[in-house]
Amino acid sequence: MRLGPGTSDASLVRKARRGDAVAFEGLVRRHYRAAYSVALAILGSAMDAEDVCQDAFIRALERLDDCRNPGKFAAWLLQIVRNRARNYIDYRRVRETVELDKVAAAGGVKTDDGVEQAELRGTLQQALSELTELQRQVILLHDLEGWKHREIAESLAVSEVASRQHLFNARRKLRDLLGQELLEEYTNG
């Protein structure tokens, strides 16, 4: 089965409920980046965000019949992602171990480009951690995923005005923390 770009989420959900694996794969492909952005906004770790996304998609598949409004699959899925990410934070607090990145950085050799990218990534992650969870979700969905404020508002259960305000405040805080030059590189690159 070939999925066209005009195939609606509702249609894919209906087909996936009937056991069509290709339809569910279409939903995963369509919404993975947004799910990852939300998980990253909450967790602050790329590896943890990937794990939570995979877990969330498995949970979504298992509970697909619970999606009351298939046309709003994205909002339903992102709520699962948020819940799984928050549960993961609780789990991580319990086991409190040394971060793998710190162990790798202490023992690994990196190229100059790798060091520069790692430093930039660390600086950006630190600045993003200074934002509220909602601000991180809005800025990642808007600036990295290209979502419109209407889509963000629907997904995060806020108004479009609130979405715009969170984006404005997040950008202003990042500008203060990172400086204008680094912020332009982040939003354009």
Steps between C-alpha positions, in 0.01 A plus 500: 500500500631843408422790734443831328581830668129577510416190705349626823601389847142385556519271196836359611372439854193316368720279281751439780216398733414230244858370520656688207866529604582727205239750619649509849846536349364802310386653830844436652679659204266798502524574873837368617687831479234686697488224760878507526500880540249483784694222673826692457338814640404312814803275543788706360680186378492378141546134594228512765268682257549225240425231759188680620377550142534133421322411822224755427438364151476146637253625761303685232477186288386294798237759594396618154137415575513757784561785254151653508559748220722346231518834320691633801743210520800736529367668814412161651843359417687802639312464828623140518854625428475762776372242748768245410771768523385611844486138614853454369618800702358338812671172410829678434485678836471166675804347339720817489812391313782684328397627157646300214601822320730592790661156502553508123641854513749401771628194314442580135705690246309743282590692190499878503166503314359246744617704797352817354167331428494341846569838661232670290250222577581522870462879501168478318369221725599699807319808368192294408496356851455854632166526318176364639393162366218664303736760350741221391218306338370807316839614371603152387169429327490844335862564408628147441188321379334792323164458673253787482372660820157350439650148498713571807204645688287197422773255593599668826146604601578872505368788292677624188571824682662306785707303248625824344574647842695192611702510176573870545606453863709193417685679219561802720641287781718301258624826349598621846667170588673425171550836343343614174760338271459147637119532504499597130719199422257274694180631337646513148722194505 
